[in-house]
């Protein structure tokens, strides 16, 4: 993905435009993109003599590209007039969009312009804001995929779904909820909260409060809060 980006997300590449002014550009890599949104309206004549009314919305395709997809949907509707078309459209958009538009491994985000087809809604007013949203979507999808995969806990060496793991908050390490619950409960009970750190020897980052709230029982978490307050004072 290419587009305008704030420097706190990634270091921009400085280029010089034809006018001589510096232009900030940045490239980021994502594995997941939000799906196209197909909005439908069904006239009384559907499906016997009229197709559904529709418009396509997307933040990472241009209005011209969306107009091409609209034209393809029109063609399919004409060929299948009198038959239900919605599932055919959905499968087409899912499977054939990349080939129809000739999309490669990179996309350039541009601000949306006036569409030749009013049904083609390019939802990219600000490339900067769109890039941020795409990054957030990619992070959410990556987390969902990770939770559905099987991982090995570095403490008990058991293999469990990612949904049964917890991120420690102060670092990027993850361990199963059961192991972290046993470990943190012991330190809270004994009052040794200074030892509430990542089990990885070369890390030892302090455990985050959200992680502790998840793995501890309410009364144990309240005790940790009291001990933490006393430690700070």
N, C-alpha and C positions, 0 to 999 in steps of 0.2 A: 504494500500500500504506500502511496506517495501522497503527501499533502502538507499543509501548513501545520506545524506542531509547536507547542511551547517547549522551551529548553529543559524544563524540569523532567520531562518524560524521556527525551532522547536528545543527543547532541545534534543540532541541525547541520546539514551540509550547506555551506554558503556558496551561492552561485551568482554570477553577474548577468543581469538581463541585458537586452539589446539597448535599453535606455542608459545603461551604465550603473544602475542602482543594484545594490545587493538584494538577493532574494533568498529567504530561508526556506529550505526544503528538508524533509525528513523521510526516511523510509523505515517502516516497521514490518515485522513478520507476524502473521496470525495464521492459525490453523482452521479457524471456524469463522464463517460469515453469517449474519442474520439471514433468515429466509426471505424471499420475496413475499409480499403480502398481496393477496388477490381478494379484493372486495367485490361482492356479488349482489345483484338485485334481480329478482325473478319476476318478469312480467306475466300477466295472465296467460299469454299465448305460449309460454315455455312449457314443455319442449316441442310441442307440435309444430309451431310455425315461427318461432322466434327464439334466439339464443338469450342467455342471461345478459343483463347489463353488468359491466364490470369496469374496474380501474385497477391498475397495478402500482404499487408503492414500493420504493426501494431507496436506501440511502447511499448505496455504493455503485449503482449503475446510473448512467446519464439518461436524460429524457429521450435522446435519440435511440439509445439501446432499448429502453422500455417501449418506445413506439414500435420498434421492430418486433418485439414480443407480442404486442397488441395485434399487430397485423397477422402474425402467425396464428394467434388464437382465433381471429376472425376467419381465417382460411379453414381452420379445423371445424369451426361452427358451421360454415357453409357446407362443408362436405358431410357433416353429420346432422343436418337440419332434420328435426323430427325425432331425434334421439337425445337422451341425456348426455351432456358434454362436460360437466364440471369435473368429474374424476379424470377424464382424458386430459383436460387442461392442467390439472394439478400434476399429473404424471409427466406431462410434457415439460412444464416449468422446472420440475425437479430433475429430470434426466437430460433434457436437450438444450437448456439455456446456454451452457458453456459453448457447445458446438455451434449453435446458431449465431451467437454473437462473436465467435472466434476469440474467446477469452483465454489468456495465457496464465502465467503464474504470478503476474503483477497487475495491479490496478492503480490508476491515477484518479484521485478524488478531485472533482471540480465542482464549483458552485453550480447549482441547477439553473437552467435557463428556460425560456419559453418553449414548451413542447409543441411539436407539430400535431400531436394527438393529445387531446385534453385528458384522456384516460391514463396517460403515462405520467406518473407523479414521481419525479426525482426528488427525494427528500434529503437533499444535501445543500442546505442554505449556506452553511459555513463548513468548509472542509476540515478546519481545526476541530470543531465540535463533533463532527461526524467521525473523525479518526479516534477521538477519545471514546466515543460510544462503541465503536467497533472493537477497540482494545478491551473495554469492559466486558463486552459480550463474549469475546474470545476467552477471557479469564474465567467467566462463569461457566462456559462450556467445558473448558479444560478441567475445572474442579468437578463438574458433574461426571465427566469421563473417568477421572481419577477415583472418585467415590465408587464407581461401578466396577473397577478393576480390583484384582486380588494383590495384596502386598504382604510382605513379611515384616513383622514387628521386630525391631532390633533388640528388644528386651526379652520377650518370651519366645521369639523365633516362630511364633504361630503365623499361619497364613490366613488373612481375613480380608473382607471387603474394605475398600477405602472409607466407606461410610462409618466403619467401626474404629477409625483412627481419628486422632486429634492433632492439629497443628499446635506447636508449643507457644506460639505468639511472639517470642523474642528471637526466634531464628526460623529457618526453613525446615527443620526436622519434624518428623511425624512418628508417633508411636500409638499403639492401640489404646483405646479409652480405658480398658480394664487395667492394664499395667500402669498407666499414668495415674489412674484413680488410686490404686494401692500405694504407689510411691508417695503421692502428695498427701494422702490421708495420714500416712505414718509420720511424715515430717510435721504436719499441722498438729497432730495429736501430741507429739513430743516437744513441740515448740521450736523446732529447728528449721524455721522457714527460710533461713539463710541458705539452706541446702536445696531449696526449690529451684533447681537449675536443670538445663538440658543434660540428659544422661550421657551424651556423646563427650568423651574426654577432651577432645580438641575444641569443643564449643563452649559448654557450660554457660550458655546464655540464660538470663533470668526468665522464668516462666511467666507468661502473660496472664492477666487477671481473667480474661474471657475464657481461656483454657481451663483455669482453676475452677471457675464457676460451673463449667460444663461437667467436669469429672468429680467434683466434690459434692457431698450431700449438703443441703442448705445450712445445717448447723455447723458443719466443718468449714464451710466457706465463710460464715460469719466469724468463726474463731480466727481464721486466717486474716480477715480484715482487721480484727482487733489487734492481733499480734503485729501486723504490718504497720498499723498506726503507732503502736508503741515503739516499734523499731525506728520509725521516722522521727518521732519526738525525742 
